[in-house]
Amino acid sequence: MMHHGEYKVVGGKLVVVDLDTADEVITAASLNGDFFLEPDDALEDLNAALTGLRTDASHSTIRDAVTARLREGAVMFGFDADAVARVVRRALGHATKWEDHDWQILGPEIIPVAEQVALDEVLTRQIAKGERKPTIRFWDWDESAVVIGSFQSLRNEVDSQQAEHHGIKVVRRISGGGAMFMEAGNCITYSLYAPESLVDGMSFADSYPFLDSWVMEALAKIGITAHYKPLNDIATAAGKIGGAAQKRLANGAMLHHVTMSYDIDAEKMTQVLRIGREKISDKGITSAVKRVDPLKSQTQLTRGEIIEVMMDTFAQRTGAVRAELDEKSRQAARELAATKFDTEQWTARVP
């Protein structure tokens, strides 16, 4: 059998591979693309490293084979052994591309925040069971809340007295990362639910810019040049505008979550969140207020208009179609919020 795969390295070059296979083994390989490789003959090493591998070889097995076979002194420009492994896995059908999936877009719908995080678990598990097409969902809400990461300490992250004073609900999500300060209309939040094959072999660090490349394009359309600041911050020249978090389930599904500030009350945020000195000490910032620069200050568009640009851009990049959240999923989220996400046991699971 013949197999063809392509992979564009984020910030790098296009890597292409053509494979012949027989009896579940790669019998011939031709790696090509617009990358740079020195010396020229090192391309023979890469092809030889792939030949003889099983067609079900893991990402790490392929990567290590390439690294071991590459001659001493050879240099790869615009790609690396991970990129070779990724394109081989794509060619063999183990890793997928955006266009390999039928995507859906769920537009903003006002839902309590506890049910929003419950929906993240419900819809991700539906992906794992094959009950849902890969989906991007934009949040909306009409309450004030702080959503803390799965592993954050409740008392270390949130000033409970200030939260109570300002009428702010505290909720814990299933993904890691930092706290999100969410008043109605003050930020743009979306969740991406997909098979883990979309990020096959990718580290979390590599997957963040890959999964959000479309949103960088959407922001550019409204005049905002954004970039990823490792590990998971989205920033512009004016400052941080948001951050990402991710959860990969053992059953093969992935949740990718992003929140970007639109019109945040930074003073109130710093009263409610215990943003530690250690967290900002390595950034040379004396005031946590200066860490976040909302989208509203960088564009004249409303929050709704920005979300529309984002949804349109995602649709153009992936072929996604707009859909409605079904009542069965909605009810499942209500029940999960009541039994888990809206309980003290879950919220304070890391005291």
HUMO-V274378 format. One record per run of one state. SS is the DSSP state (H for helix, E for strand, - for the rest). FROM is the first residue (numbers start at 0). TO is the last residue. If there is no record, write none. Layout:
ss->SS from->FROM to->TO
ss->SS from->FROM to->TO
//
This chain:
ss->- from->0 to->0
ss->E from->1 to->7
ss->- from->8 to->12
ss->E from->13 to->21
ss->- from->22 to->23
ss->E from->24 to->32
ss->- from->33 to->34
ss->E from->35 to->37
ss->- from->38 to->40
ss->H from->41 to->49
ss->- from->50 to->52
ss->E from->53 to->53
ss->- from->54 to->57
ss->H from->58 to->68
ss->- from->69 to->73
ss->E from->74 to->76
ss->- from->77 to->79
ss->H from->80 to->90
ss->- from->91 to->96
ss->H from->97 to->99
ss->- from->100 to->102
ss->E from->103 to->105
ss->- from->106 to->108
ss->E from->109 to->109
ss->- from->110 to->111
ss->H from->112 to->128
ss->- from->129 to->133
ss->E from->134 to->137
ss->- from->138 to->138
ss->E from->139 to->139
ss->- from->140 to->143
ss->E from->144 to->147
ss->- from->148 to->152
ss->H from->153 to->156
ss->E from->157 to->157
ss->- from->158 to->158
ss->H from->159 to->164
ss->- from->165 to->167
ss->E from->168 to->171
ss->- from->172 to->178
ss->E from->179 to->181
ss->- from->182 to->185
ss->E from->186 to->194
ss->H from->195 to->198
ss->- from->199 to->202
ss->H from->203 to->210
ss->- from->211 to->211
ss->H from->212 to->220
ss->- from->221 to->225
ss->E from->226 to->228
ss->- from->229 to->231
ss->E from->232 to->235
ss->- from->236 to->237
ss->E from->238 to->247
ss->- from->248 to->251
ss->E from->252 to->260
ss->- from->261 to->264
ss->H from->265 to->271
ss->E from->272 to->272
ss->- from->273 to->275
ss->H from->276 to->280
ss->- from->281 to->286
ss->H from->287 to->290
ss->E from->291 to->291
ss->- from->292 to->293
ss->H from->294 to->296
ss->- from->297 to->301
ss->H from->302 to->317
ss->- from->318 to->319
ss->E from->320 to->322
ss->- from->323 to->325
ss->H from->326 to->340
ss->- from->341 to->342
ss->H from->343 to->346
ss->- from->347 to->350
//
